[in-house]
């Protein structure tokens, strides 16, 4: 079983990335959808903020439903689907995050990128490219129109 990290903005495009990985995988997969956030610099923000809870507000109900649908459709291929947030700005910390989740690969779309969802979001593409794990660019395994569904709405 392999664990695939998907840096996400929690839109249907992220779900399409997961589906592409499932179709190419020859073994069961665990998915961890994540978004990268800066850690607050201000001590007041660190002490009095509930930032680790409010990020879940960025995950729409539709995304949760699509995760459940994937789990139901691909029961034998998808072991678990989790949503975890990364807080930090150092590559070493991100590598620790990947180790903690026993990540085997990172899946993304070069064309779509990973849009920022708040002012504290980090541009994830440069970080994941330096993380040292195998990268799965789904643009290379699926048709571009498949990812564009999100943009047509």
DSSP file (Angstrom, degrees, kcal/mol; ACC not computed):
  #  RESIDUE AA STRUCTURE BP1 BP2  ACC     N-H-->O    O-->H-N    N-H-->O    O-->H-N    TCO  KAPPA ALPHA  PHI   PSI    X-CA   Y-CA   Z-CA
    1    1 A X              0   0    0      0, 0.0     2,-0.3     0, 0.0    28,-0.2   0.000 360.0 360.0 360.0 138.9    0.0    0.0    0.0
    2    2 A X  E     -a   29   0A   0     26,-2.1    28,-2.7    25,-0.0     2,-0.5  -0.884 360.0-137.3-120.2 152.9    1.3    3.4   -0.8
    3    3 A X  E     -a   30   0A   0     99,-0.4   101,-3.2    -2,-0.3   102,-1.4  -0.925  17.6-165.6-109.4 127.2    0.5    6.8    0.6
    4    4 A X  E     -ab  31 105A   0     26,-3.1    28,-2.1    -2,-0.5     2,-0.4  -0.956   8.4-149.9-116.7 125.3    0.0    9.7   -1.8
    5    5 A X  E     -ab  32 106A   0    100,-2.6   102,-2.7    -2,-0.5     2,-0.5  -0.777  10.2-166.1 -89.8 133.6    0.0   13.3   -0.6
    6    6 A X  E     -ab  33 107A   0     26,-2.7    28,-2.2    -2,-0.4     2,-0.2  -0.911  14.7-143.8-123.2 103.9   -2.1   15.7   -2.7
    7    7 A X  E     -a   34   0A   0    100,-0.6     2,-0.3    -2,-0.5    28,-0.2  -0.510  39.2-174.3 -62.0 129.6   -1.5   19.4   -2.1
    8    8 A X        -     0   0    0     26,-4.0    28,-0.1    -2,-0.2   106,-0.1  -0.905  52.4-161.0-138.1 152.8   -5.0   20.8   -2.5
    9    9 A X        -     0   0    0     -2,-0.3     3,-0.1     2,-0.1    -1,-0.1   0.195  61.9-112.5-108.1   9.8   -7.2   23.8   -2.7
   10   10 A X  S    S+     0   0    0      1,-0.2    50,-0.5    24,-0.1     2,-0.2   0.870  74.4 127.6  62.4  43.4  -10.2   21.5   -1.9
   11   11 A X  S >> S-     0   0    0     48,-0.1     4,-1.0    52,-0.1     3,-0.9  -0.657  79.1 -93.5-114.2 176.1  -11.9   21.8   -5.3
   12   12 A X  H 3> S+     0   0    0      1,-0.3     4,-2.2    -2,-0.2     5,-0.2   0.756 120.2  69.3 -63.8 -23.5  -13.0   19.1   -7.6
   13   13 A X  H 3> S+     0   0    0      1,-0.2     4,-1.9     2,-0.2    -1,-0.3   0.892  96.1  53.1 -61.7 -38.2   -9.7   19.3   -9.5
   14   14 A X  H <> S+     0   0    0     -3,-0.9     4,-1.8     1,-0.2    -1,-0.2   0.874 107.3  51.8 -63.6 -36.6   -8.0   17.8   -6.4
   15   15 A X  H  X S+     0   0    0     -4,-1.0     4,-2.4     2,-0.2    -2,-0.2   0.899 107.0  53.2 -64.9 -40.9  -10.5   14.9   -6.6
   16   16 A X  H  X S+     0   0    0     -4,-2.2     4,-2.1     1,-0.2    -2,-0.2   0.862 105.7  54.1 -63.3 -35.8   -9.7   14.5  -10.3
   17   17 A X  H  X S+     0   0    0     -4,-1.9     4,-1.9     2,-0.2    -1,-0.2   0.927 108.7  48.7 -62.9 -44.3   -6.0   14.2   -9.4
   18   18 A X  H  X S+     0   0    0     -4,-1.8     4,-2.4     1,-0.2    -2,-0.2   0.911 109.5  52.1 -61.8 -42.6   -6.8   11.5   -6.9
   19   19 A X  H  X S+     0   0    0     -4,-2.4     4,-2.3     1,-0.2    -1,-0.2   0.889 107.5  52.3 -62.2 -38.9   -8.8    9.6   -9.5
   20   20 A X  H  X S+     0   0    0     -4,-2.1     4,-1.3     1,-0.2    -1,-0.2   0.901 109.7  49.1 -63.5 -40.2   -5.9    9.8  -11.9
   21   21 A X  H  X S+     0   0    0     -4,-1.9     4,-1.4     2,-0.2     3,-0.3   0.914 109.9  51.7 -64.7 -42.7   -3.6    8.3   -9.3
   22   22 A X  H  < S+     0   0    0     -4,-2.4     3,-0.5     1,-0.2    -2,-0.2   0.926 108.5  50.9 -59.6 -45.4   -6.1    5.5   -8.6
   23   23 A X  H  < S+     0   0    0     -4,-2.3    -1,-0.2     1,-0.2    -2,-0.2   0.776 115.5  42.1 -66.6 -25.9   -6.4    4.6  -12.3
   24   24 A X  H  < S+     0   0    0     -4,-1.3    -1,-0.2    -3,-0.3     2,-0.2   0.599  95.8  97.2 -94.4 -13.4   -2.6    4.4  -12.6
   25   25 A X     <  -     0   0    0     -4,-1.4     4,-0.1    -3,-0.5     3,-0.0  -0.532  50.8-166.7 -84.0 143.0   -1.9    2.6   -9.3
   26   26 A X  S    S+     0   0    0     -2,-0.2     2,-0.3     2,-0.1    -1,-0.1   0.160  75.5  46.6-108.8  14.9   -1.5   -1.2   -9.1
   27   27 A X  S    S-     0   0    0     -5,-0.1   -25,-0.0    50,-0.1    -2,-0.0  -0.963 101.2 -74.4-147.9 161.9   -1.8   -1.3   -5.4
   28   28 A X        -     0   0    0     -2,-0.3   -26,-2.1    50,-0.1     2,-0.4  -0.245  50.5-147.7 -59.4 150.2   -4.1    0.1   -2.7
   29   29 A X  E     -ac   2  78A   0     48,-3.3    50,-2.9   -28,-0.2    51,-0.6  -0.946  14.2-156.0-127.0 140.7   -3.6    3.8   -2.0
   30   30 A X  E     -ac   3  80A   0    -28,-2.7   -26,-3.1    -2,-0.4     2,-0.4  -0.959  21.1-152.7-107.4 133.9   -4.0    6.1    1.0
   31   31 A X  E     -ac   4  81A   0     49,-2.9    51,-2.2    -2,-0.5     2,-0.5  -0.890  14.9-173.3-110.6 139.0   -4.6    9.7    0.2
   32   32 A X  E     -ac   5  82A   0    -28,-2.1   -26,-2.7    -2,-0.4     2,-0.4  -0.938  11.1-160.3-125.9 107.6   -3.7   12.7    2.3
   33   33 A X  E     +ac   6  83A   0     49,-3.0    51,-2.5    -2,-0.5     2,-0.3  -0.730  23.5 172.5 -82.8 134.0   -5.1   16.0    0.9
   34   34 A X  E     -ac   7  84A   0    -28,-2.2   -26,-4.0    -2,-0.4     2,-0.4  -0.944  27.9-157.1-140.9 161.0   -3.1   18.9    2.4
   35   35 A X  E     - c   0  85A   0     49,-0.6    51,-2.2    -2,-0.3     2,-0.5  -0.993  24.1-128.5-136.2 141.8   -2.7   22.6    2.1
   36   36 A X  E     - c   0  86A   0     -2,-0.4    86,-2.6    86,-0.3     2,-0.3  -0.789  27.6-178.3 -98.8 129.1    0.4   24.5    3.2
   37   37 A X  E     -Dc 121  87A   0     49,-3.0    51,-3.1    -2,-0.5    84,-0.2  -0.934  27.7-116.2-124.4 146.1    0.1   27.5    5.5
   38   38 A X        -     0   0    0     82,-3.4     2,-0.4    -2,-0.3    51,-0.1  -0.461  34.0-117.7 -68.0 149.9    2.6   29.9    7.0
   39   39 A X        -     0   0    0     -2,-0.1    -1,-0.1    48,-0.1     7,-0.1  -0.767  39.1 -99.3 -86.7 139.3    2.9   29.8   10.7
   40   40 A X        -     0   0    0     -2,-0.4    -1,-0.1     1,-0.1     6,-0.0  -0.288  26.1-157.3 -59.1 140.6    1.9   33.1   12.3
   41   41 A X        +     0   0    0     -3,-0.0     2,-0.3     4,-0.0    -1,-0.1   0.756  68.8  87.0 -88.1 -28.6    4.9   35.3   13.2
   42   42 A X  S  > S-     0   0    0      1,-0.1     4,-2.0     2,-0.0     3,-0.2  -0.580  71.7-143.8 -80.4 129.3    3.1   37.4   15.8
   43   43 A X  H  > S+     0   0    0     -2,-0.3     4,-2.4     1,-0.2     5,-0.2   0.843 101.7  57.9 -60.6 -34.3    3.1   35.9   19.4
   44   44 A X  H  > S+     0   0    0      1,-0.2     4,-2.5     2,-0.2    -1,-0.2   0.921 106.3  48.5 -61.6 -43.7   -0.5   37.2   19.9
   45   45 A X  H  > S+     0   0    0      1,-0.2     4,-1.4    -3,-0.2     6,-0.3   0.906 112.5  48.7 -63.1 -41.1   -1.7   35.3   16.8
   46   46 A X  H  < S+     0   0    0     -4,-2.0    -2,-0.2     1,-0.2    -1,-0.2   0.892 116.5  41.8 -66.6 -39.1    0.0   32.1   18.1
   47   47 A X  H  < S+     0   0    0     -4,-2.4    -2,-0.2    -5,-0.2    -1,-0.2   0.872 127.4  26.2 -76.9 -37.5   -1.4   32.4   21.6
   48   48 A X  H  < S+     0   0    0     -4,-2.5     2,-0.3    -5,-0.2    -2,-0.2   0.383  96.8  99.1-113.6   3.8   -5.0   33.4   20.9
   49   49 A X     <  -     0   0    0     -4,-1.4     3,-0.2    -5,-0.2    -4,-0.0  -0.678  52.0-158.6 -95.1 146.2   -5.7   32.1   17.4
   50   50 A X    >>  +     0   0    0     -2,-0.3     3,-2.2     1,-0.2     4,-1.8  -0.249  43.9 142.2-107.3  42.6   -7.6   28.9   16.7
   51   51 A X  H 3>  +     0   0    0      1,-0.3     4,-1.0    -6,-0.3    -1,-0.2   0.747  61.5  63.6 -60.6 -25.6   -5.9   28.8   13.2
   52   52 A X  H 34 S+     0   0    0     -3,-0.2    -1,-0.3     1,-0.2    33,-0.1   0.624 111.4  37.4 -76.5  -9.5   -5.6   25.0   13.3
   53   53 A X  H X4 S+     0   0    0     -3,-2.2     3,-1.1     2,-0.1     4,-0.3   0.742 107.8  60.3-105.1 -34.6   -9.4   24.7   13.5
   54   54 A X  H >< S+     0   0    0     -4,-1.8     3,-1.7     1,-0.3     4,-0.3   0.734  89.0  73.3 -71.2 -19.9  -10.5   27.4   11.2
   55   55 A X  G >< S+     0   0    0     -4,-1.0     3,-2.0     1,-0.3    -1,-0.3   0.819  84.6  67.4 -62.9 -28.5   -8.6   26.0    8.2
   56   56 A X  G X  S+     0   0    0     -3,-1.1     3,-1.3     1,-0.3    -1,-0.3   0.720  85.5  71.1 -64.3 -18.2  -11.3   23.2    8.0
   57   57 A X  G <  S+     0   0    0     -3,-1.7    -1,-0.3    -4,-0.3    -2,-0.2   0.726  88.3  63.7 -66.8 -20.4  -13.7   26.0    7.0
   58   58 A X  G <  S+     0   0    0     -3,-2.0     2,-0.9    -4,-0.3    -1,-0.2   0.591  85.1  84.1 -78.1 -10.0  -11.8   26.1    3.7
   59   59 A X  S <  S-     0   0    0     -3,-1.3    -1,-0.1    -4,-0.2   -49,-0.1  -0.822  78.3-145.0 -97.2 105.1  -12.9   22.5    2.9
   60   60 A X    >>  -     0   0    0     -2,-0.9     4,-1.6   -50,-0.5     3,-0.8  -0.268  20.4-116.0 -70.2 155.9  -16.4   22.7    1.4
   61   61 A X  H 3> S+     0   0    0      1,-0.3     4,-2.4     2,-0.2     5,-0.2   0.856 115.3  62.4 -56.9 -36.9  -19.0   20.1    2.1
   62   62 A X  H 3> S+     0   0    0      1,-0.2     4,-2.2     2,-0.2    -1,-0.3   0.870 101.8  51.3 -58.6 -37.4  -19.0   19.2   -1.6
   63   63 A X  H <> S+     0   0    0     -3,-0.8     4,-2.3     2,-0.2    -1,-0.2   0.929 108.6  50.0 -66.5 -45.1  -15.3   18.2   -1.3
   64   64 A X  H  X S+     0   0    0     -4,-1.6     4,-2.1     1,-0.2    -2,-0.2   0.911 111.3  50.2 -57.7 -42.7  -16.1   15.9    1.7
   65   65 A X  H  X S+     0   0    0     -4,-2.4     4,-2.4     1,-0.2    -1,-0.2   0.902 109.0  50.7 -64.2 -41.7  -18.9   14.3   -0.3
   66   66 A X  H  X S+     0   0    0     -4,-2.2     4,-2.4     2,-0.2    -1,-0.2   0.872 108.1  53.2 -65.3 -36.2  -16.6   13.7   -3.3
   67   67 A X  H  X S+     0   0    0     -4,-2.3     4,-2.3     2,-0.2    -1,-0.2   0.925 109.9  48.1 -62.1 -43.9  -14.0   12.1   -1.0
   68   68 A X  H  X S+     0   0    0     -4,-2.1     4,-2.3     1,-0.2    -2,-0.2   0.897 110.1  52.6 -63.0 -40.4  -16.8    9.8    0.3
   69   69 A X  H  X S+     0   0    0     -4,-2.4     4,-2.9     2,-0.2     5,-0.2   0.915 109.2  48.8 -62.7 -43.8  -17.8    9.0   -3.3
   70   70 A X  H  X S+     0   0    0     -4,-2.4     4,-2.6     1,-0.2    -2,-0.2   0.930 111.1  50.4 -61.0 -45.0  -14.3    8.1   -4.3
   71   71 A X  H  < S+     0   0    0     -4,-2.3     7,-0.2     1,-0.2    -2,-0.2   0.897 114.4  44.6 -60.5 -40.5  -14.0    5.8   -1.3
   72   72 A X  H >< S+     0   0    0     -4,-2.3     3,-0.7     1,-0.2    -2,-0.2   0.886 115.9  45.9 -71.2 -40.4  -17.3    4.1   -2.2
   73   73 A X  H 3< S+     0   0    0     -4,-2.9     3,-0.2     1,-0.2    -2,-0.2   0.874 122.4  34.3 -71.3 -37.6  -16.5    3.8   -5.9
   74   74 A X  T >X S+     0   0    0     -4,-2.6     4,-2.6    -5,-0.2     3,-0.9  -0.369  72.3 150.6-115.7  51.3  -12.9    2.5   -5.4
   75   75 A X  T <4 S+     0   0    0     -3,-0.7    -1,-0.2     1,-0.3    -2,-0.1   0.859  75.2  43.5 -54.1 -43.0  -13.4    0.4   -2.2
   76   76 A X  T 34 S+     0   0    0     -3,-0.2    -1,-0.3     1,-0.2     3,-0.1   0.703 120.2  41.7 -79.4 -17.8  -10.7   -2.1   -3.0
   77   77 A X  T <4 S+     0   0    0     -3,-0.9   -48,-3.3     1,-0.2     2,-0.6   0.708 105.5  62.9-101.9 -23.9   -8.2    0.5   -4.3
   78   78 A X  E  <  +c   29   0A   0     -4,-2.6   -48,-0.2   -50,-0.2    -1,-0.2  -0.905  51.5 176.4-111.1 114.5   -8.6    3.3   -1.7
   79   79 A X  E     -     0   0A   0    -50,-2.9     2,-0.3    -2,-0.6   -49,-0.2   0.966  66.6 -13.0 -77.8 -58.1   -7.7    2.5    1.8
   80   80 A X  E     -c   30   0A   0    -51,-0.6   -49,-2.9     2,-0.0     2,-0.4  -0.976  49.3-153.0-144.3 157.4   -8.2    5.9    3.5
   81   81 A X  E     +c   31   0A   0     -2,-0.3     2,-0.3   -51,-0.2   -49,-0.2  -0.992  24.3 174.5-130.8 124.8   -8.7    9.5    2.6
   82   82 A X  E     -c   32   0A   0    -51,-2.2   -49,-3.0    -2,-0.4     2,-0.5  -0.900  25.3-144.4-127.7 156.9   -7.5   12.2    5.1
   83   83 A X  E     +c   33   0A   0     -2,-0.3     2,-0.3   -51,-0.2   -49,-0.2  -0.986  29.4 165.2-120.7 119.7   -7.3   15.9    5.2
   84   84 A X  E     -c   34   0A   0    -51,-2.5   -49,-0.6    -2,-0.5     2,-0.4  -0.976  25.2-139.3-133.2 145.5   -4.3   17.3    7.1
   85   85 A X  E     -c   35   0A   0     -2,-0.3     2,-0.5   -51,-0.2   -49,-0.2  -0.840   7.8-143.7-107.3 144.5   -2.8   20.8    7.1
   86   86 A X  E     -c   36   0A   0    -51,-2.2   -49,-3.0    -2,-0.4     2,-0.5  -0.919  13.2-166.6-105.5 130.3    0.8   21.7    7.1
   87   87 A X  E     +c   37   0A   0     -2,-0.5     2,-0.3   -51,-0.2   -49,-0.2  -0.965  46.0  61.4-118.3 116.2    1.9   24.7    9.1
   88   88 A X        -     0   0    0    -51,-3.1    -2,-0.1    -2,-0.5    34,-0.0  -0.887  61.7-127.9 155.5 175.8    5.4   26.0    8.5
   89   89 A X  S    S+     0   0    0     -2,-0.3     2,-0.4   -51,-0.1    -1,-0.1   0.309  72.3  97.6-135.7   5.5    7.7   27.5    5.9
   90   90 A X     >  -     0   0    0      1,-0.1     4,-1.8     0, 0.0     3,-0.2  -0.820  65.5-140.0-103.9 138.7   10.8   25.3    6.2
   91   91 A X  H  > S+     0   0    0     -2,-0.4     4,-2.5     1,-0.2     5,-0.2   0.878 103.8  57.7 -60.7 -39.8   11.5   22.4    3.8
   92   92 A X  H  > S+     0   0    0      1,-0.2     4,-1.9     2,-0.2    -1,-0.2   0.897 105.8  49.6 -60.0 -40.5   12.8   20.3    6.7
   93   93 A X  H  > S+     0   0    0      2,-0.2     4,-2.0     1,-0.2    -1,-0.2   0.893 109.9  50.9 -65.7 -39.1    9.5   20.7    8.5
   94   94 A X  H  X S+     0   0    0     -4,-1.8     4,-2.3     2,-0.2    -2,-0.2   0.893 107.7  52.9 -65.6 -38.7    7.6   19.7    5.4
   95   95 A X  H  X S+     0   0    0     -4,-2.5     4,-2.5     1,-0.2    -1,-0.2   0.884 107.6  51.7 -63.2 -37.3    9.8   16.6    5.0
   96   96 A X  H  X S+     0   0    0     -4,-1.9     4,-2.8     2,-0.2    -1,-0.2   0.897 107.6  52.7 -63.6 -39.8    9.0   15.7    8.6
   97   97 A X  H  X S+     0   0    0     -4,-2.0     4,-1.6     2,-0.2    -2,-0.2   0.914 110.5  47.5 -59.3 -44.5    5.3   16.0    7.7
   98   98 A X  H  <>S+     0   0    0     -4,-2.3     5,-2.5     2,-0.2    -2,-0.2   0.902 112.3  49.1 -64.9 -41.8    5.8   13.7    4.8
   99   99 A X  H ><5S+     0   0    0     -4,-2.5     3,-1.7     1,-0.2    -2,-0.2   0.916 107.0  55.6 -62.9 -43.4    7.7   11.2    7.0
  100  100 A X  H 3<5S+     0   0    0     -4,-2.8    -1,-0.2     1,-0.3    -2,-0.2   0.874 112.2  42.9 -57.1 -38.4    4.9   11.3    9.7
  101  101 A X  T 3<5S-     0   0    0     -4,-1.6    -1,-0.3    -5,-0.2    -2,-0.2   0.350 109.3-124.3 -90.5   6.4    2.4   10.3    7.0
  102  102 A X  T < 5 -     0   0    0     -3,-1.7   -99,-0.4     1,-0.2    -3,-0.2   0.891  41.1-166.9  51.3  44.1    4.7    7.7    5.5
  103  103 A X      < -     0   0    0     -5,-2.5   -99,-0.2     1,-0.1    -1,-0.2  -0.367  25.3-179.4 -68.3 136.6    4.3    9.4    2.2
  104  104 A X        -     0   0    0   -101,-3.2    30,-0.7     1,-0.3     2,-0.3   0.653  67.8  -2.9-104.4 -24.7    5.5    7.5   -0.9
  105  105 A X  E     -be   4 134A   0   -102,-1.4  -100,-2.6    28,-0.1     2,-0.4  -0.979  58.0-129.1-160.5 164.1    4.7   10.1   -3.5
  106  106 A X  E     -be   5 135A   0     28,-2.2    30,-3.1    -2,-0.3     2,-0.4  -0.995  22.4-157.9-123.5 126.6    3.2   13.6   -4.1
  107  107 A X  E     +be   6 136A   0   -102,-2.7  -100,-0.6    -2,-0.4     2,-0.3  -0.855  26.2 141.2-107.3 141.1    0.5   14.0   -6.8
  108  108 A X  E     - e   0 137A   0     28,-2.5    30,-2.5    -2,-0.4     2,-0.5  -0.949  47.1-111.7-160.5 173.5   -0.2   17.3   -8.4
  109  109 A X     >  -     0   0    0      4,-0.3     4,-3.0    -2,-0.3    28,-0.1  -0.980  14.0-161.3-119.4 117.4   -1.1   19.0  -11.7
  110  110 A X  T  4 S+     0   0    0     -2,-0.5    -1,-0.1     1,-0.2     4,-0.1   0.891  94.1  49.9 -61.7 -39.3    1.5   21.3  -13.1
  111  111 A X  T  4 S+     0   0    0      1,-0.2    -1,-0.2    -3,-0.1    -2,-0.0   0.937 119.0  34.9 -66.1 -48.2   -1.1   23.0  -15.3
  112  112 A X  T  4 S-     0   0    0      1,-0.2    -2,-0.2   -99,-0.1    -1,-0.2   0.853  92.4-170.9 -77.3 -35.0   -3.6   23.6  -12.6
  113  113 A X     <  -     0   0    0     -4,-3.0     2,-0.4     1,-0.1    -4,-0.3  -0.349  40.3 -69.2  74.7-161.3   -1.1   24.3   -9.8
  114  114 A X        -     0   0    0     -4,-0.1    10,-0.4  -106,-0.1    11,-0.2  -0.823  52.9-145.0-131.2  92.4   -2.2   24.6   -6.2
  115  115 A X        -     0   0    0     -2,-0.4     2,-0.2    -3,-0.2    -2,-0.0  -0.194  20.4-110.4 -59.2 147.5   -4.2   27.8   -5.8
  116  116 A X        -     0   0    0      1,-0.1    -1,-0.1     5,-0.1     3,-0.1  -0.533  25.4-168.5 -75.4 143.5   -3.8   29.7   -2.6
  117  117 A X        +     0   0    0     -2,-0.2     2,-0.3     1,-0.2    -1,-0.1   0.501  67.0  11.8-113.6  -7.8   -7.0   29.7   -0.4
  118  118 A X  S >  S-     0   0    0      4,-0.0     3,-1.6     1,-0.0    -1,-0.2  -0.964  82.6 -96.0-156.4 172.8   -6.0   32.3    2.1
  119  119 A X  T 3  S+     0   0    0     -2,-0.3    -1,-0.0     1,-0.3    -3,-0.0   0.691 122.8  54.1 -69.1 -16.2   -3.5   35.1    2.8
  120  120 A X  T 3  S+     0   0    0      2,-0.1   -82,-3.4   -83,-0.0    -1,-0.3   0.348  83.0 118.4 -98.4   6.7   -1.5   32.6    4.9
  121  121 A X  B <   -D   37   0A   0     -3,-1.6     2,-0.4   -84,-0.2   -84,-0.3  -0.387  56.6-139.0 -69.4 150.0   -1.3   30.0    2.2
  122  122 A X        -     0   0    0    -86,-2.6     2,-0.8    -2,-0.1   -86,-0.3  -0.869  25.1-107.0-107.2 143.8    2.2   29.0    0.9
  123  123 A X     >  -     0   0    0     -2,-0.4     4,-0.6     1,-0.2     3,-0.2  -0.616  38.7-167.6 -67.5 108.9    2.9   28.4   -2.8
  124  124 A X  H  >  +     0   0    0     -2,-0.8     4,-2.8   -10,-0.4     5,-0.3   0.775  66.4  75.8 -78.3 -28.2    3.2   24.6   -2.6
  125  125 A X  H  > S+     0   0    0      1,-0.2     4,-1.9     2,-0.2    -1,-0.2   0.911  96.7  45.7 -56.8 -49.1    4.7   23.8   -6.0
  126  126 A X  H  > S+     0   0    0     -3,-0.2     4,-0.7     1,-0.2    -1,-0.2   0.881 115.3  49.6 -61.7 -34.3    8.3   24.9   -5.2
  127  127 A X  H >< S+     0   0    0     -4,-0.6     3,-0.9    -3,-0.2     4,-0.5   0.939 110.9  46.7 -69.3 -47.5    8.2   23.1   -1.9
  128  128 A X  H >< S+     0   0    0     -4,-2.8     3,-0.7     1,-0.3     5,-0.4   0.827 107.2  58.3 -67.6 -29.0    6.9   19.8   -3.2
  129  129 A X  H 3< S+     0   0    0     -4,-1.9    -1,-0.3    -5,-0.3     3,-0.2   0.743 111.5  41.8 -71.0 -21.0    9.5   19.8   -6.0
  130  130 A X  T << S+     0   0    0     -3,-0.9    -1,-0.2    -4,-0.7    -2,-0.2   0.409  88.2  95.1-100.6   0.0   12.3   20.0   -3.4
  131  131 A X  S <  S-     0   0    0     -3,-0.7    -1,-0.1    -4,-0.5    -2,-0.1   0.685  88.5-126.6 -72.1 -18.0   10.8   17.5   -1.0
  132  132 A X        +     0   0    0      1,-0.3     2,-0.2    -4,-0.3    -1,-0.1   0.520  68.6 117.6  88.2   3.7   12.7   14.5   -2.3
  133  133 A X  S    S-     0   0    0     -5,-0.4    -1,-0.3     1,-0.1   -28,-0.1  -0.683  77.4 -87.8 -98.4 157.6    9.7   12.2   -3.0
  134  134 A X  E     -e  105   0A   0    -30,-0.7   -28,-2.2    -2,-0.2     2,-0.4  -0.414  45.9-140.4 -60.1 138.3    8.6   10.9   -6.4
  135  135 A X  E     -e  106   0A   0    -30,-0.2     2,-0.7    -2,-0.1   -28,-0.2  -0.865   9.2-156.3-106.3 136.6    6.3   13.3   -8.0
  136  136 A X  E     -e  107   0A   0    -30,-3.1   -28,-2.5    -2,-0.4     2,-1.0  -0.905   6.2-167.0-111.2 101.9    3.2   12.3  -10.0
  137  137 A X  E >   -e  108   0A   0     -2,-0.7     3,-2.1   -30,-0.2     4,-0.3  -0.792   5.7-161.4 -87.9 104.2    2.3   15.1  -12.4
  138  138 A X  G >> S+     0   0    0    -30,-2.5     4,-1.3    -2,-1.0     3,-1.1   0.664  81.8  77.4 -66.5 -14.5   -1.2   13.9  -13.5
  139  139 A X  G 34 S+     0   0    0    -31,-0.4    -1,-0.3     1,-0.2     5,-0.1   0.816  93.0  54.0 -59.6 -28.3   -0.9   16.2  -16.6
  140  140 A X  G <4 S+     0   0    0     -3,-2.1    -1,-0.2     1,-0.2    -2,-0.2   0.642 114.7  37.6 -81.8 -14.8    1.3   13.4  -18.0
  141  141 A X  T <4 S+     0   0    0     -3,-1.1     2,-0.3    -4,-0.3    -2,-0.2   0.466 115.7  42.7-117.2  -4.0   -1.2   10.6  -17.4
  142  142 A X  S  < S-     0   0    0     -4,-1.3     2,-0.2    -3,-0.0    -1,-0.1  -0.946  87.5 -90.8-140.8 163.5   -4.6   12.2  -18.2
  143  143 A X    >>  -     0   0    0     -2,-0.3     3,-1.4     1,-0.1     4,-0.7  -0.494  32.3-128.8 -73.2 139.0   -6.2   14.5  -20.7
  144  144 A X  H >> S+     0   0    0      1,-0.3     4,-1.2     2,-0.2     3,-0.7   0.815 106.0  64.7 -58.3 -31.9   -6.1   18.2  -19.8
  145  145 A X  H 34 S+     0   0    0      1,-0.2     4,-0.5     2,-0.2    -1,-0.3   0.811  91.5  65.8 -62.4 -28.2   -9.8   18.6  -20.4
  146  146 A X  H X4 S+     0   0    0     -3,-1.4     3,-0.6     1,-0.2    -1,-0.2   0.882 105.5  41.7 -61.1 -39.6  -10.4   16.2  -17.4
  147  147 A X  H X< S+     0   0    0     -3,-0.7     3,-1.0    -4,-0.7     4,-0.3   0.754 103.0  69.5 -77.6 -24.6   -8.9   18.8  -15.0
  148  148 A X  T >X S+     0   0    0     -4,-1.2     4,-0.9     1,-0.2     3,-0.6   0.549  70.7  92.2 -74.6  -6.5  -10.7   21.7  -16.7
  149  149 A X  H X> S+     0   0    0     -3,-0.6     3,-0.9    -4,-0.5     4,-0.5   0.898  83.3  55.5 -52.4 -42.1  -14.1   20.5  -15.5
  150  150 A X  H X4 S+     0   0    0     -3,-1.0     3,-0.8     1,-0.3    -1,-0.3   0.867 104.6  52.4 -60.0 -37.9  -13.7   22.7  -12.4
  151  151 A X  H <4 S+     0   0    0     -3,-0.6    -1,-0.3    -4,-0.3    -2,-0.2   0.647  98.1  65.7 -77.1 -14.7  -13.1   25.8  -14.5
  152  152 A X  H <<        0   0    0     -3,-0.9    -1,-0.2    -4,-0.9    -2,-0.2   0.657 360.0 360.0 -80.7 -15.9  -16.2   25.4  -16.6
  153  153 A X    <<        0   0    0     -3,-0.8    -1,-0.2    -4,-0.5    -2,-0.1   0.479 360.0 360.0 -76.2 360.0  -18.5   25.9  -13.6
